[in-house]
Amino acid sequence: MRISKVISTIVLLAFVQIVFGQTGNMKVLPGRVMEQSTPIEGVNIINNATQVATVSDSDGNFSIAVREGEVLVFSAVNLNPVKYRVTANDLLSSLLLIKMTAKEVELKEVVVNENANITAENLGIIPYGQKKYTPAERKVYTATSTSVDKLLNAISGRTTMLKKEVKVEKKEALFRKLEYLFDENYYTDRLRIPVDDIKGFQLFCVEDADFAVSLNTKNKTMSMFLITDLARKYLTILENEK
């Protein structure tokens, strides 16, 4: 019986020593996740060694227990994953700053007509290579096709009106592209746009020349970067209107 007690005591002491040895150098490390200069909410952070996990809050802040040399993995749906090995200096610092980058995702084309190979050119209605006009552009071309028409329409202001129609038409096309780019949660959770103001914010975005270029070139990374700054400006406008 005494031998059994001695063995039990030794095992218990060994276990306590192991536990304290594992946790002795561990520290709760505070940090913040950023994309460019924007705090990122909802980033998953996991300690690869201990499998302890946490998630960044609305200000991009998080805290997690770590030891020197352990690897933290940062991941989110729209961001490139980051692996970071904790150093001794990190354990002494007041804040670990992690920079993440947005994933570059090519926008998918929306198929409106499955028989896209059937065109006016294929049917012999118009010659191959002839410039194609939108309805609004066709009106402008017709209104300015002859010198007499140019003079009469310039006097009446009709040409100016028709050119405005072309601009409106292009804005509508950009608006349709933006509608498919982000879901509603992206506006409300990530950009903090009230749900009732999403449409107004989208119209505000397509008026920005740089953002329009990012939509037309299908550069989602650039769109995500620009829309963050546009959201700040729009929220300021909403605040001033109260």
N, C-alpha and C positions, 0 to 999 in steps of 0.2 A: 504494500500500500504506500509506504514511504517513497519507494522508487517511482511509482506512478505519479505521485504528487510532485516529485522533483522534476520529472520529464514534462509534466503539464506546465509547471512554472517556467521552465526553460523555453518551451514553445511559445508561451504567452509573452515572455520578455522579447523573444526574437520577433514576434509579430508586431509588438509595439514599436520596436526599433525600426523595423521596415516601414511601418506606416509613417512614423515621425520623420524618417529619412527621406521618404518620398514627398512629403508635404512641407518639410522644413524650409526649402528654398522657394516655395511657391508664393506668388504674389498676385493680387488682383490688379490687373493692368488696365487703366482707362484708355480709351482711344476714340478716334473719330474717323469716319469714312467720307471721302469727298470725291466728286467727279468734277474736274476742273475746279471751280470755286464754289460748287454747290454741295451742301451736305446731302447724303443719300440715306433715305429710310428704307428699312426692309432688307438690308444686306445680311446674309447668313454668315456667321463667323463660327468656326469650329477649331478646337485644339486637336491636332492630329494625334498627339500622344495620349491624351486623356479622354478624347471624344466628347469633352464638355463643349456645349454650343450655346450661342446667344444670337440676338438680332439687333441691328442698329435702330435707334429710335428716330423720331421726326427731325431731330437736329443732327443726325448722323453719328450720335454718340453710342458707345458700348463699353462694357467692362467684362473682363474674362480672366480666370485664374490661369497663370502660366509660370513656367520656369525657364531659365536661360537655355537656349538651344532648341526649344520646342517650336514647332511650325504651326502658324495660324493660317487657315484657308478662308478666303473671303469670296463669296459667290452671290450672284443675283441674276435674274432672268435676262435683263437687257445690258449686263455689264460683263466684261472679260474677267475671268477669275484671277485672283491674286494669291500667291503663297508667300508668307513672310516668316522668316526665322527670327525669333526673339533674341536680342543681344543683352549683355549686361547693362549697357547704357539705357536700353529701353526700360529695364526694371527700375532704373533710377530717375527716369523722366516722368514728368507730370501728365503727359499726353502722347499717345502713339498716333501719328497721323498717317493714314493709308489713302493713297490716291488710286482710283480705279478709272477705267476708260469704258466708254459705251461701245457695244458691239456694232460693227458695221454690217447692217442687214439690207440687202438689196430689196427694194419695193417690188411687190408682185403686180403685174399688170392685171387689171380687171377685164375679163373677157365679156364684152357686151354682145358680140355677134360671133357665133361659132362658124359661120360661113364667110369669114373675113376674106377668103381668097376670091370671092365673087365681087368684082369691082366694076366700076363704069369702064375702066380701061380694058379689062378682060372681055367685057361684053361688046366692045367696039363703039361705045357711045362717045367717048372722048379719046384723043390721041394719047399714047404713052408719054409720060414725062411732063404733061401739061400741069401747070400750077393749080393746086386745089385750094379753094377758098371756103372759109366758114360762111354761114348765112350773113353774118354782120359784115365780114370782109367783102363778100360779093356785092353788098349794097354800096359800100364805099367805092369799089372798083367801077360799078355802073355809074355812080354819081359823078365820077371824075374821069370817065373814059374819053370824053370829047371836050374841046376847048369851050364850046357853047355851054355844055352841061356844067363844066367847072365854074364858069362865070355866074350862071344862074344859081347854082347851088351854093356858091360862096356868098352871094348876096342874100340868099334866103337862110343861110346858116345850116342848111340840111347836111352838108358834108361834115361839119363839126359834130352834129348830132350823131351821124352814122359812125364816126370814128370813136365816139364815146361808147357806142354799142359794142364795138370790137373790144374795147378795154373791159367792159362789163362781162362780155362773153369769156374772155381770158381769165378774169377773176373767178367766174363761176367754175371754170375747169380746174383751177387751183384749189378751190374750196372742196370740190368733189374728191380730189386726190387726198387732201388733208383729212377728210372724213374717214377714209379707209386706213390712214396711217397709225392713229392711236385710238385705243378704246376709251370709254368714258372714265374708267377708274384711273387712267393715266392723268387725265386733267384734274380730277378731284383729289386723288391721293398724292400724286407726285407734284403737280403744279399748283395745288390749292385753289383751283378755279371753282367757284360755286357751280353746281350742276345747271342752274337756270341761266348762267352766263357763258356756257361753253360755246354756243353758236356765235355769240357776239365776239368772243375771244378768237374763234377761228377766222372770222371776217377780219378782225384786227391783224391777225398773223399774215394773211395773204396780201395785205396792203404793204407789207415790208418787202422791199426789193431783194434783199439778201435771202430771206426765207423763201421767196418765190423761186429764186434760182435753185435752192436746195431741193425743192419739190420737183422742179422740172428736170433736174439731173438725177433724181432718185437717190440722193445722198442722205440717208436716214440719220447717220451720225451727225452731220452738220445740222439737219433739221432739229434733232434733239438738243444740240448745243444752243442753237438760236432761240428755240421756243422757250427755254428756261428764262432767258433774259427778257423775252417778250412777255412772259407771264408776270414777271416782277413789275414791268411797266404798266400792264393792264390792271393788275391788282391796285396799283397806286391810283390809277384813273378811277377805279370803282370806289376806292376809299375817299377820294376828293369829291365824288358825286353825292356822298351821304350828307 
